[in-house]
Amino acid sequence: MGNTDSPGNVVEGNKAPPFTLPRDGGATISLKEFTGKNIVVYFYPKDDTSGCTKESIGFSEAQDAFRANNTEIIGVSADSVASHDKFKAKHSLDLILVSDEEKKMVEDYGVWVEKNMYGRKYMGIERATFLIDPKGKIANIWRKVKVTGHVDAVLKAAQELR
């Protein structure tokens, strides 16, 4: 099970907050488009940084295993669509990247948080993953994600949702 320390109604068993945002390639994507499928929504701080790149490549490489379990993967950061397009092309990523420049989705999911680096406090995106079931309910939450082993843990949880 993931960690369930979440603000507001973003807890396992509750409906996932809806979203409609721009995605890589310039189209728009909404949560409701995925009714009937599992969705992995992973939030990451920034395109093309070491941890975010490793996590995104991991999810992309596992895409076939996720799809075999009726599961789509969506990565979300506050980077622009243009940044996402470059990031996807550079690393040959096979997944959906959503741009949340206005930080609505990251706030709705409770991942826009105060961070602390070298004694400096600032607001940023917490690395977190949400597994949403085919009915749009949050099945699992992982917060303060460590990249190593994370994709395997999420895949195992998706396989158990069948």
C-alpha positions in Angstrom: 0.0 0.0 0.0 1.1 3.5 -0.7 1.3 6.3 1.9 -2.0 7.9 2.5 -0.9 11.2 4.2 -2.8 13.6 1.9 -4.6 16.9 2.3 -8.3 17.2 1.9 -10.1 14.5 0.0 -7.1 13.1 -1.8 -7.0 9.8 0.0 -7.3 6.2 -1.0 -10.9 5.2 -1.7 -12.0 8.7 -2.7 -12.7 10.0 -6.2 -9.6 11.4 -7.9 -9.8 15.1 -8.5 -10.8 15.8 -12.2 -8.4 17.6 -14.6 -8.3 18.9 -18.1 -4.9 20.1 -19.1 -2.6 20.5 -22.1 -0.4 17.5 -22.9 2.7 16.9 -25.0 2.0 17.4 -28.6 -0.4 20.3 -27.9 -3.7 18.3 -27.4 -5.7 18.5 -24.2 -6.4 15.6 -21.9 -9.0 14.9 -19.2 -9.4 12.4 -16.4 -12.8 11.3 -17.8 -11.1 10.1 -21.0 -9.7 7.1 -19.0 -12.9 5.8 -17.5 -12.7 2.0 -17.5 -8.9 2.0 -17.3 -6.4 2.2 -14.4 -4.3 5.4 -14.5 -0.9 6.0 -13.0 -0.5 9.7 -12.4 3.0 10.5 -11.3 4.0 14.0 -10.3 7.6 15.1 -10.8 9.4 18.4 -10.1 11.1 19.1 -13.5 11.8 17.8 -17.0 15.3 16.6 -17.7 16.6 16.6 -14.1 18.3 13.4 -13.0 15.7 11.8 -10.7 12.8 12.9 -12.9 14.5 11.5 -16.0 15.2 8.2 -14.3 11.6 7.9 -13.1 10.1 8.8 -16.5 12.4 6.4 -18.4 11.4 3.7 -15.9 7.7 4.2 -16.4 8.2 4.4 -20.2 10.2 1.2 -20.3 7.5 -0.6 -18.3 4.7 0.8 -20.5 3.9 -2.5 -22.2 3.5 -4.3 -18.8 1.2 -1.5 -17.6 -0.9 -1.6 -20.8 -1.2 -5.4 -20.4 -2.9 -4.5 -17.1 -5.3 -1.9 -18.6 -3.2 0.9 -17.2 -2.2 4.2 -18.7 0.7 6.3 -17.4 0.5 10.1 -17.1 3.4 12.2 -15.9 2.6 15.7 -14.6 4.9 18.7 -13.9 4.6 22.5 -14.2 6.9 22.5 -17.3 5.5 23.8 -20.6 4.2 21.6 -23.4 7.3 22.6 -25.4 9.5 21.4 -22.6 7.6 18.1 -22.4 8.0 17.6 -26.1 11.8 18.1 -25.9 12.0 15.8 -22.9 10.0 13.1 -24.6 12.0 13.3 -27.8 15.4 13.4 -26.0 14.7 10.3 -24.0 12.3 8.5 -26.4 9.6 8.4 -23.7 6.4 6.4 -24.5 4.0 8.0 -22.1 1.7 11.0 -21.7 3.2 14.2 -20.2 0.8 16.8 -18.9 1.6 20.5 -18.4 0.3 22.1 -15.3 1.9 25.5 -15.6 -0.9 27.2 -13.5 -0.4 24.5 -10.8 -4.1 23.7 -10.5 -3.7 19.9 -10.7 -0.7 19.8 -8.4 -2.7 21.8 -5.8 -5.8 19.7 -6.3 -3.7 16.5 -5.6 -1.9 18.1 -2.7 1.6 17.8 -4.2 2.4 21.6 -4.3 4.4 21.7 -1.1 7.0 23.6 0.8 10.4 22.1 0.2 13.7 22.7 1.9 17.1 22.5 0.2 20.3 23.5 1.9 18.2 25.5 4.5 16.3 27.4 1.8 12.5 27.0 1.9 10.6 27.2 -1.4 7.4 25.8 -3.0 7.7 22.9 -5.4 6.2 19.7 -6.7 6.5 16.7 -4.4 7.5 13.5 -6.2 4.3 11.5 -5.7 2.3 8.9 -7.6 -1.4 8.1 -7.6 -3.0 4.9 -8.9 -6.6 5.5 -10.0 -8.9 2.6 -10.7 -11.3 2.3 -13.6 -14.1 4.0 -11.7 -12.0 7.1 -11.0 -11.2 6.3 -7.4 -7.8 6.6 -5.9 -6.5 3.0 -5.2 -3.0 3.8 -4.0 -0.9 6.8 -3.1 2.9 7.0 -2.9 4.3 10.2 -1.4 7.9 11.4 -1.2 8.8 8.8 -3.8 12.3 7.4 -4.0 12.9 6.5 -7.7 14.7 3.2 -7.2 12.1 0.3 -7.2 9.2 2.7 -7.5 8.0 1.7 -11.0 7.9 -2.0 -9.9 5.9 -1.2 -6.8 3.3 0.7 -8.9 3.1 -2.0 -11.5 2.5 -4.6 -8.8 -0.3 -2.5 -7.4 -1.8 -2.0 -10.9 -1.7 -5.8 -11.5 -3.6 -6.3 -8.2 -6.4 -4.0 -9.3 -7.5 -6.4 -12.1 
